[in-house]
Amino acid sequence: MLALRDLQKTLLICGALLIAAFAMGGCSSQLADLTPADAQAHPKDPSGYLPVHDLPPDRDQAVIPPDQRAKIEAELAAARDRQAVAAKDAK
């Protein structure tokens, strides 16, 4: 008899918790749609795809010449080597 009462009480508590969870879930979807007063309005147009086929305009600047590129790469490699030596000395 005691086990049946405990089972009924447990089922009642679980049912109440389940109903409360569903009720809170329904409220949260409405709260998620709220925005702050200073937020910009977002358009609700789901068909507004990003223009993936639009290419950026051509550059006005020329490509770096190979000799200047080699000089920059050499400077970066030298800086990397200096930092590696400094890090090794710091340990």
ROPAFI-38311 format. One record per atom (N, C-alpha, C): residue in one letter; atom name; x, y, z. Coordinates in pm, whole numbers, plus 50000, padded with zeros to 5 digits. Atoms other than C-alpha are relative to their C-alpha. Layout:
// ROPAFI-38311
<"A", "CA", <X, Y, Z>>,
...
***
This chain:
// ROPAFI-38311
<"M", "N", <50082, 49881, 50000>>,
<"M", "CA", <50000, 50000, 50000>>,
<"M", "C", <50087, 50126, 50000>>,
<"L", "N", <49912, 49885, 49990>>,
<"L", "CA", <50282, 50235, 50088>>,
<"L", "C", <50073, 50024, 49868>>,
<"A", "N", <49928, 49986, 50127>>,
<"A", "CA", <50465, 50165, 49761>>,
<"A", "C", <49908, 50059, 49893>>,
<"L", "N", <50095, 49947, 50097>>,
<"L", "CA", <50151, 50243, 49559>>,
<"L", "C", <49982, 50150, 50020>>,
<"R", "N", <50012, 49857, 49973>>,
<"R", "CA", <50115, 50580, 49733>>,
<"R", "C", <50124, 50076, 49954>>,
<"D", "N", <49877, 49936, 50044>>,
<"D", "CA", <50480, 50662, 49667>>,
<"D", "C", <50004, 50009, 49848>>,
<"L", "N", <50002, 50000, 50146>>,
<"L", "CA", <50436, 50568, 49301>>,
<"L", "C", <49903, 50106, 49949>>,
<"Q", "N", <50098, 49899, 50042>>,
<"Q", "CA", <50125, 50786, 49269>>,
<"Q", "C", <50055, 50141, 50024>>,
<"K", "N", <49944, 49869, 49968>>,
<"K", "CA", <50302, 51079, 49437>>,
<"K", "C", <50112, 50034, 49901>>,
<"T", "N", <49891, 49978, 50095>>,
<"T", "CA", <50605, 51036, 49212>>,
<"T", "C", <49945, 50033, 49862>>,
<"L", "N", <50061, 49973, 50131>>,
<"L", "CA", <50389, 51023, 48899>>,
<"L", "C", <49935, 50138, 49996>>,
<"L", "N", <50062, 49869, 49993>>,
<"L", "CA", <50200, 51333, 49010>>,
<"L", "C", <50106, 50111, 49991>>,
<"I", "N", <49893, 49900, 50003>>,
<"I", "CA", <50524, 51526, 49069>>,
<"I", "C", <50064, 50005, 49861>>,
<"C", "N", <49941, 50004, 50135>>,
<"C", "CA", <50671, 51412, 48735>>,
<"C", "C", <49907, 50064, 49899>>,
<"G", "N", <50097, 49938, 50090>>,
<"G", "CA", <50352, 51512, 48555>>,
<"G", "C", <49997, 50151, 50014>>,
<"A", "N", <50000, 49855, 49977>>,
<"A", "CA", <50353, 51855, 48716>>,
<"A", "C", <50126, 50063, 49944>>,
<"L", "N", <49876, 49949, 50056>>,
<"L", "CA", <50718, 51905, 48622>>,
<"L", "C", <49998, 50002, 49848>>,
<"L", "N", <50010, 50006, 50146>>,
<"L", "CA", <50650, 51799, 48263>>,
<"L", "C", <49910, 50110, 49946>>,
<"I", "N", <50092, 49893, 50042>>,
<"I", "CA", <50356, 52039, 48231>>,
<"I", "C", <50068, 50136, 50018>>,
<"A", "N", <49930, 49873, 49979>>,
<"A", "CA", <50566, 52319, 48380>>,
<"A", "C", <50109, 50021, 49895>>,
<"A", "N", <49896, 49988, 50102>>,
<"A", "CA", <50848, 52244, 48134>>,
<"A", "C", <49940, 50041, 49866>>,
<"F", "N", <50067, 49962, 50125>>,
<"F", "CA", <50608, 52265, 47838>>,
<"F", "C", <49952, 50145, 50005>>,
<"A", "N", <50047, 49862, 49988>>,
<"A", "CA", <50461, 52589, 47969>>,
<"A", "C", <50115, 50098, 49990>>,
<"M", "N", <49883, 49911, 50008>>,
<"M", "CA", <50805, 52746, 48014>>,
<"M", "C", <50059, 50000, 49860>>,
<"G", "N", <49951, 50006, 50137>>,
<"G", "CA", <50908, 52628, 47668>>,
<"G", "C", <49918, 50087, 49907>>,
<"G", "N", <50085, 49913, 50081>>,
<"G", "CA", <50612, 52808, 47516>>,
<"G", "C", <50027, 50146, 50025>>,
<"C", "N", <49969, 49860, 49969>>,
<"C", "CA", <50703, 53129, 47694>>,
<"C", "C", <50134, 50042, 49944>>,
<"S", "N", <49867, 49962, 50043>>,
<"S", "CA", <51066, 53120, 47591>>,
<"S", "C", <50003, 50034, 49851>>,
<"S", "N", <50000, 49967, 50142>>,
<"S", "CA", <50985, 53123, 47220>>,
<"S", "C", <49947, 50141, 49977>>,
<"Q", "N", <50048, 49864, 50013>>,
<"Q", "CA", <50793, 53447, 47267>>,
<"Q", "C", <50102, 50099, 50052>>,
<"L", "N", <49898, 49911, 49946>>,
<"L", "CA", <51071, 53598, 47476>>,
<"L", "C", <50118, 50014, 49906>>,
<"A", "N", <49888, 49994, 50094>>,
<"A", "CA", <51328, 53516, 47209>>,
<"A", "C", <49974, 50100, 49888>>,
<"D", "N", <50032, 49907, 50107>>,
<"D", "CA", <51145, 53737, 46958>>,
<"D", "C", <50010, 50146, 50044>>,
<"L", "N", <49990, 49863, 49952>>,
<"L", "CA", <51174, 54045, 47180>>,
<"L", "C", <50139, 50054, 49974>>,
<"T", "N", <49871, 49936, 50023>>,
<"T", "CA", <51452, 54290, 47096>>,
<"T", "C", <50009, 50125, 50087>>,
<"P", "N", <49985, 49877, 49923>>,
<"P", "CA", <51598, 54581, 47291>>,
<"P", "C", <49948, 50120, 49922>>,
<"A", "N", <50058, 49882, 50063>>,
<"A", "CA", <51458, 54927, 47221>>,
<"A", "C", <50096, 50067, 49903>>,
<"D", "N", <49905, 49933, 50087>>,
<"D", "CA", <51781, 55053, 47064>>,
<"D", "C", <50054, 49912, 49888>>,
<"A", "N", <49953, 50090, 50106>>,
<"A", "CA", <51828, 54754, 46831>>,
<"A", "C", <49939, 50039, 49866>>,
<"Q", "N", <50049, 49973, 50135>>,
<"Q", "CA", <51796, 54797, 46457>>,
<"Q", "C", <49902, 49891, 49959>>,
<"A", "N", <50100, 50097, 50046>>,
<"A", "CA", <51500, 54629, 46294>>,
<"A", "C", <50061, 49914, 49890>>,
<"H", "N", <49951, 50092, 50102>>,
<"H", "CA", <51593, 54321, 46091>>,
<"H", "C", <49886, 49966, 49905>>,
<"P", "N", <50106, 50037, 50094>>,
<"P", "CA", <51398, 54250, 45775>>,
<"P", "C", <49965, 49852, 50016>>,
<"K", "N", <50047, 50138, 49984>>,
<"K", "CA", <51192, 53933, 45798>>,
<"K", "C", <49976, 49937, 49863>>,
<"D", "N", <50013, 50052, 50135>>,
<"D", "CA", <51236, 53854, 45427>>,
<"D", "C", <50091, 49877, 49986>>,
<"P", "N", <49915, 50118, 50007>>,
<"P", "CA", <51356, 53491, 45408>>,
<"P", "C", <50058, 49976, 49861>>,
<"S", "N", <49950, 50024, 50135>>,
<"S", "CA", <51414, 53512, 45033>>,
<"S", "C", <50117, 50092, 49966>>,
<"G", "N", <49890, 49908, 50028>>,
<"G", "CA", <51689, 53774, 45062>>,
<"G", "C", <50134, 49931, 50011>>,
<"Y", "N", <49872, 50070, 50000>>,
<"Y", "CA", <51991, 53564, 44969>>,
<"Y", "C", <50114, 50097, 49974>>,
<"L", "N", <49883, 49918, 50024>>,
<"L", "CA", <52339, 53709, 44965>>,
<"L", "C", <50042, 49988, 49853>>,
<"P", "N", <49960, 50004, 50140>>,
<"P", "CA", <52473, 53799, 44619>>,
<"P", "C", <50133, 49927, 49983>>,
<"V", "N", <49877, 50078, 50006>>,
<"V", "CA", <52725, 53515, 44582>>,
<"V", "C", <50070, 50010, 49865>>,
<"H", "N", <49938, 49992, 50133>>,
<"H", "CA", <52788, 53573, 44209>>,
<"H", "C", <50052, 50139, 49968>>,
<"D", "N", <49948, 49866, 50023>>,
<"D", "CA", <52869, 53943, 44241>>,
<"D", "C", <50148, 50003, 50035>>,
<"L", "N", <49856, 49994, 49978>>,
<"L", "CA", <53243, 53994, 44204>>,
<"L", "C", <50038, 50139, 50048>>,
<"P", "N", <49955, 49868, 49957>>,
<"P", "CA", <53431, 54275, 44377>>,
<"P", "C", <50062, 50075, 49882>>,
<"P", "N", <49942, 49924, 50110>>,
<"P", "CA", <53558, 54557, 44157>>,
<"P", "C", <50150, 49971, 49987>>,
<"D", "N", <49856, 50021, 50023>>,
<"D", "CA", <53905, 54529, 44003>>,
<"D", "C", <50081, 50096, 50085>>,
<"R", "N", <49913, 49917, 49918>>,
<"R", "CA", <54192, 54664, 44207>>,
<"R", "C", <50063, 50111, 49916>>,
<"D", "N", <49932, 49888, 50065>>,
<"D", "CA", <54342, 55000, 44124>>,
<"D", "C", <50151, 49985, 50008>>,
<"Q", "N", <49857, 50015, 49979>>,
<"Q", "CA", <54683, 54899, 44255>>,
<"Q", "C", <50054, 49881, 49923>>,
<"A", "N", <49936, 50109, 50072>>,
<"A", "CA", <54926, 54681, 44065>>,
<"A", "C", <50046, 49893, 50099>>,
<"V", "N", <49949, 50109, 49918>>,
<"V", "CA", <55049, 54346, 44194>>,
<"V", "C", <50144, 50031, 50037>>,
<"I", "N", <49863, 49974, 49954>>,
<"I", "CA", <55373, 54356, 44395>>,
<"I", "C", <50098, 49930, 49905>>,
<"P", "N", <49900, 50062, 50089>>,
<"P", "CA", <55672, 54295, 44166>>,
<"P", "C", <50075, 49889, 50073>>,
<"P", "N", <49933, 50115, 49935>>,
<"P", "CA", <55863, 53970, 44231>>,
<"P", "C", <50122, 50038, 50083>>,
<"D", "N", <49881, 49964, 49923>>,
<"D", "CA", <56183, 54143, 44348>>,
<"D", "C", <49962, 50065, 50133>>,
<"Q", "N", <50045, 49937, 49875>>,
<"Q", "CA", <55995, 54353, 44604>>,
<"Q", "C", <49936, 49895, 50091>>,
<"R", "N", <50061, 50108, 49921>>,
<"R", "CA", <55800, 54044, 44716>>,
<"R", "C", <50109, 49917, 50068>>,
<"A", "N", <49889, 50077, 49943>>,
<"A", "CA", <56127, 53853, 44769>>,
<"A", "C", <50065, 50078, 50115>>,
<"K", "N", <49942, 49918, 49894>>,
<"K", "CA", <56264, 54145, 44975>>,
<"K", "C", <49912, 49996, 50126>>,
<"I", "N", <50092, 50003, 49886>>,
<"I", "CA", <55952, 54149, 45197>>,
<"I", "C", <50005, 49864, 50069>>,
<"E", "N", <49994, 50134, 49941>>,
<"E", "CA", <55967, 53771, 45246>>,
<"E", "C", <50131, 49980, 50076>>,
<"A", "N", <49872, 50011, 49930>>,
<"A", "CA", <56336, 53794, 45341>>,
<"A", "C", <49996, 50077, 50132>>,
<"E", "N", <50012, 49921, 49877>>,
<"E", "CA", <56260, 54067, 45596>>,
<"E", "C", <49914, 49927, 50104>>,
<"L", "N", <50087, 50073, 49907>>,
<"L", "CA", <55979, 53859, 45747>>,
<"L", "C", <50071, 49877, 50056>>,
<"A", "N", <49926, 50118, 49953>>,
<"A", "CA", <56200, 53548, 45766>>,
<"A", "C", <50106, 50042, 50101>>,
<"A", "N", <49899, 49952, 49906>>,
<"A", "CA", <56475, 53751, 45937>>,
<"A", "C", <49936, 50038, 50133>>,
<"A", "N", <50070, 49964, 49877>>,
<"A", "CA", <56226, 53889, 46189>>,
<"A", "C", <49956, 49876, 50077>>,
<"R", "N", <50041, 50126, 49936>>,
<"R", "CA", <56097, 53537, 46257>>,
<"R", "C", <50120, 49934, 50068>>,
<"D", "N", <49880, 50060, 49942>>,
<"D", "CA", <56451, 53411, 46314>>,
<"D", "C", <50047, 50076, 50123>>,
<"R", "N", <49962, 49921, 49883>>,
<"R", "CA", <56530, 53700, 46550>>,
<"R", "C", <49910, 49971, 50119>>,
<"Q", "N", <50092, 50029, 49890>>,
<"Q", "CA", <56218, 53627, 46754>>,
<"Q", "C", <50021, 49860, 50054>>,
<"A", "N", <49974, 50136, 49953>>,
<"A", "CA", <56299, 53256, 46768>>,
<"A", "C", <50123, 49996, 50090>>,
<"V", "N", <49879, 49994, 49918>>,
<"V", "CA", <56647, 53333, 46902>>,
<"V", "C", <49970, 50069, 50133>>,
<"A", "N", <50035, 49928, 49878>>,
<"A", "CA", <56505, 53583, 47153>>,
<"A", "C", <49915, 49914, 50092>>,
<"A", "N", <50084, 50086, 49917>>,
<"A", "CA", <56247, 53331, 47272>>,
<"A", "C", <50083, 49888, 50061>>,
<"K", "N", <49916, 50107, 49948>>,
<"K", "CA", <56513, 53062, 47309>>,
<"K", "C", <50088, 50054, 50113>>,
<"D", "N", <49916, 49939, 49896>>,
<"D", "CA", <56736, 53299, 47511>>,
<"D", "C", <49918, 50033, 50125>>,
<"A", "N", <50083, 49963, 49886>>,
<"A", "CA", <56443, 53398, 47735>>,
<"A", "C", <49971, 49879, 50088>>,
<"K", "N", <50029, 50122, 49921>>,
<"K", "CA", <56393, 53037, 47845>>,
<"K", "C", <50119, 49965, 50075>>,
***
